[in-house]
Amino acid sequence: MANKKNNTSQKAVKTYVDLLYMTPSELHAKDIAAFFQNTIGLTVQLWEEMNVLELELSSENSIDFEPLPVNFKDPSDAAFVKNRGIKTIFTINLCEADLNNVIPYFEQLTDSFSGFICADTVDFTPVYAGSSKKA
């Protein structure tokens, strides 16, 4: 038994994170798609009728943007959104290993369309790009 080879090849399990892009701008997936259309290292796939966007990275991992209604039921969440004049929210799903590499893209997005990108947590922190300070 000592000579038995261990041929178990395990693939790395990808961990995904959910973020939120909140902005006081009226924004659609097609606007974000147009913004990133000519960005080196990104392939843009837009499903305009569903307002959904997928950005494929050179690693072949993707960043998915899907719209989220602004009308939160939780009073503190609703106040957070109202106090910042948020008109558009997208959920963003991406591989956690890509997070640090895509923050510059997120910074470009928030610089252009305002708003902020934050973790989908109870207190919307940490903020990865832009600012969540009250308007």
C-alpha beads as a LAMMPS data file, in Angstrom:
LAMMPS data file: protein, C-alpha beads

135 atoms
134 bonds

1 atom types
1 bond types

-500.0 500.0 xlo xhi
-500.0 500.0 ylo yhi
-500.0 500.0 zlo zhi

Masses

1 110.0

Atoms # bond

1 1 1 0.000 0.000 0.000
2 1 1 2.915 2.356 0.514
3 1 1 3.479 2.523 -3.259
4 1 1 -0.096 3.516 -4.005
5 1 1 -0.086 6.726 -6.033
6 1 1 -2.348 9.524 -5.062
7 1 1 -3.901 10.637 -8.336
8 1 1 -6.587 12.864 -6.892
9 1 1 -6.417 16.067 -8.844
10 1 1 -8.621 18.631 -7.231
11 1 1 -9.773 21.668 -9.138
12 1 1 -9.711 24.925 -7.273
13 1 1 -13.200 25.892 -6.215
14 1 1 -14.104 29.410 -7.302
15 1 1 -15.660 31.646 -4.689
16 1 1 -17.998 34.356 -5.914
17 1 1 -18.852 37.682 -4.309
18 1 1 -21.913 39.855 -4.681
19 1 1 -21.478 43.596 -4.873
20 1 1 -23.867 46.466 -5.480
21 1 1 -23.446 49.396 -7.828
22 1 1 -25.602 52.270 -6.602
23 1 1 -25.778 55.538 -8.485
24 1 1 -27.923 58.677 -8.534
25 1 1 -27.730 58.482 -12.344
26 1 1 -30.476 56.907 -14.460
27 1 1 -28.384 54.082 -15.870
28 1 1 -29.024 50.994 -17.986
29 1 1 -26.861 47.983 -18.778
30 1 1 -26.458 49.317 -22.338
31 1 1 -24.813 52.480 -20.923
32 1 1 -22.283 50.406 -18.987
33 1 1 -21.766 48.158 -22.030
34 1 1 -21.048 51.171 -24.240
35 1 1 -18.643 52.541 -21.624
36 1 1 -16.588 49.320 -21.554
37 1 1 -17.019 48.397 -25.246
38 1 1 -13.468 49.297 -26.294
39 1 1 -11.696 48.394 -23.056
40 1 1 -8.740 46.096 -23.586
41 1 1 -9.078 42.889 -21.562
42 1 1 -12.889 42.955 -21.466
43 1 1 -15.425 41.311 -23.758
44 1 1 -18.895 42.831 -23.502
45 1 1 -22.107 40.806 -23.798
46 1 1 -25.338 42.743 -23.426
47 1 1 -28.882 41.451 -23.113
48 1 1 -30.550 44.824 -23.531
49 1 1 -34.156 43.584 -23.258
50 1 1 -33.343 42.153 -19.807
51 1 1 -31.062 45.075 -18.822
52 1 1 -28.302 42.537 -18.067
53 1 1 -24.610 42.828 -18.848
54 1 1 -21.737 40.372 -18.724
55 1 1 -18.134 41.499 -18.923
56 1 1 -15.751 38.650 -19.660
57 1 1 -12.217 39.090 -18.377
58 1 1 -9.106 37.791 -20.116
59 1 1 -9.081 35.077 -17.401
60 1 1 -12.392 33.904 -18.939
61 1 1 -14.170 34.710 -15.670
62 1 1 -17.093 37.068 -15.919
63 1 1 -18.546 40.054 -14.112
64 1 1 -22.341 40.011 -14.247
65 1 1 -24.481 43.147 -13.821
66 1 1 -28.193 42.689 -13.156
67 1 1 -30.700 45.394 -12.201
68 1 1 -32.111 45.528 -8.693
69 1 1 -35.240 47.503 -7.740
70 1 1 -34.425 50.592 -5.687
71 1 1 -37.432 50.166 -3.368
72 1 1 -35.945 48.393 -0.352
73 1 1 -38.396 47.133 2.283
74 1 1 -35.999 47.513 5.212
75 1 1 -36.421 51.084 6.592
76 1 1 -32.693 51.656 7.151
77 1 1 -31.850 50.421 3.638
78 1 1 -34.601 52.616 2.168
79 1 1 -33.264 55.628 4.095
80 1 1 -29.696 54.868 2.945
81 1 1 -30.804 54.895 -0.695
82 1 1 -33.058 57.953 -0.307
83 1 1 -30.405 60.017 1.488
84 1 1 -27.979 59.410 -1.380
85 1 1 -30.487 60.059 -4.164
86 1 1 -29.934 56.564 -5.602
87 1 1 -31.917 56.006 -8.808
88 1 1 -30.211 52.891 -10.187
89 1 1 -28.859 49.758 -8.517
90 1 1 -27.121 46.819 -10.174
91 1 1 -26.057 43.646 -8.438
92 1 1 -22.582 42.605 -9.518
93 1 1 -21.427 39.012 -9.289
94 1 1 -17.793 38.084 -9.860
95 1 1 -15.125 35.625 -8.870
96 1 1 -13.539 36.747 -5.613
97 1 1 -10.050 36.112 -7.036
98 1 1 -10.708 38.811 -9.671
99 1 1 -11.875 41.493 -7.253
100 1 1 -8.585 43.379 -6.821
101 1 1 -7.937 43.255 -10.574
102 1 1 -11.330 44.742 -11.505
103 1 1 -11.406 47.592 -8.978
104 1 1 -9.748 49.951 -11.528
105 1 1 -12.641 49.189 -13.932
106 1 1 -15.103 49.947 -11.149
107 1 1 -13.309 53.226 -10.393
108 1 1 -13.590 54.242 -14.057
109 1 1 -17.296 53.404 -13.968
110 1 1 -18.013 55.437 -10.833
111 1 1 -15.840 58.320 -12.095
112 1 1 -17.926 58.435 -15.257
113 1 1 -21.440 57.742 -13.925
114 1 1 -20.994 58.647 -10.225
115 1 1 -22.219 56.491 -7.375
116 1 1 -20.308 53.715 -5.662
117 1 1 -19.647 49.991 -5.695
118 1 1 -19.920 48.274 -2.344
119 1 1 -20.279 44.861 -0.775
120 1 1 -23.789 43.456 -0.592
121 1 1 -23.747 43.487 3.211
122 1 1 -26.029 44.789 5.944
123 1 1 -24.163 48.122 6.112
124 1 1 -23.064 48.247 2.428
125 1 1 -19.369 48.094 3.339
126 1 1 -16.678 47.968 2.300
127 1 1 -16.933 50.452 -0.559
128 1 1 -14.610 49.388 -3.390
129 1 1 -15.027 52.362 -5.738
130 1 1 -16.681 55.766 -5.575
131 1 1 -18.172 57.223 -2.418
132 1 1 -21.242 56.277 -0.411
133 1 1 -21.333 59.586 1.478
134 1 1 -24.693 61.321 1.636
135 1 1 -25.538 63.690 -1.194

Bonds

1 1 1 2
2 1 2 3
3 1 3 4
4 1 4 5
5 1 5 6
6 1 6 7
7 1 7 8
8 1 8 9
9 1 9 10
10 1 10 11
11 1 11 12
12 1 12 13
13 1 13 14
14 1 14 15
15 1 15 16
16 1 16 17
17 1 17 18
18 1 18 19
19 1 19 20
20 1 20 21
21 1 21 22
22 1 22 23
23 1 23 24
24 1 24 25
25 1 25 26
26 1 26 27
27 1 27 28
28 1 28 29
29 1 29 30
30 1 30 31
31 1 31 32
32 1 32 33
33 1 33 34
34 1 34 35
35 1 35 36
36 1 36 37
37 1 37 38
38 1 38 39
39 1 39 40
40 1 40 41
41 1 41 42
42 1 42 43
43 1 43 44
44 1 44 45
45 1 45 46
46 1 46 47
47 1 47 48
48 1 48 49
49 1 49 50
50 1 50 51
51 1 51 52
52 1 52 53
53 1 53 54
54 1 54 55
55 1 55 56
56 1 56 57
57 1 57 58
58 1 58 59
59 1 59 60
60 1 60 61
61 1 61 62
62 1 62 63
63 1 63 64
64 1 64 65
65 1 65 66
66 1 66 67
67 1 67 68
68 1 68 69
69 1 69 70
70 1 70 71
71 1 71 72
72 1 72 73
73 1 73 74
74 1 74 75
75 1 75 76
76 1 76 77
77 1 77 78
78 1 78 79
79 1 79 80
80 1 80 81
81 1 81 82
82 1 82 83
83 1 83 84
84 1 84 85
85 1 85 86
86 1 86 87
87 1 87 88
88 1 88 89
89 1 89 90
90 1 90 91
91 1 91 92
92 1 92 93
93 1 93 94
94 1 94 95
95 1 95 96
96 1 96 97
97 1 97 98
98 1 98 99
99 1 99 100
100 1 100 101
101 1 101 102
102 1 102 103
103 1 103 104
104 1 104 105
105 1 105 106
106 1 106 107
107 1 107 108
108 1 108 109
109 1 109 110
110 1 110 111
111 1 111 112
112 1 112 113
113 1 113 114
114 1 114 115
115 1 115 116
116 1 116 117
117 1 117 118
118 1 118 119
119 1 119 120
120 1 120 121
121 1 121 122
122 1 122 123
123 1 123 124
124 1 124 125
125 1 125 126
126 1 126 127
127 1 127 128
128 1 128 129
129 1 129 130
130 1 130 131
131 1 131 132
132 1 132 133
133 1 133 134
134 1 134 135
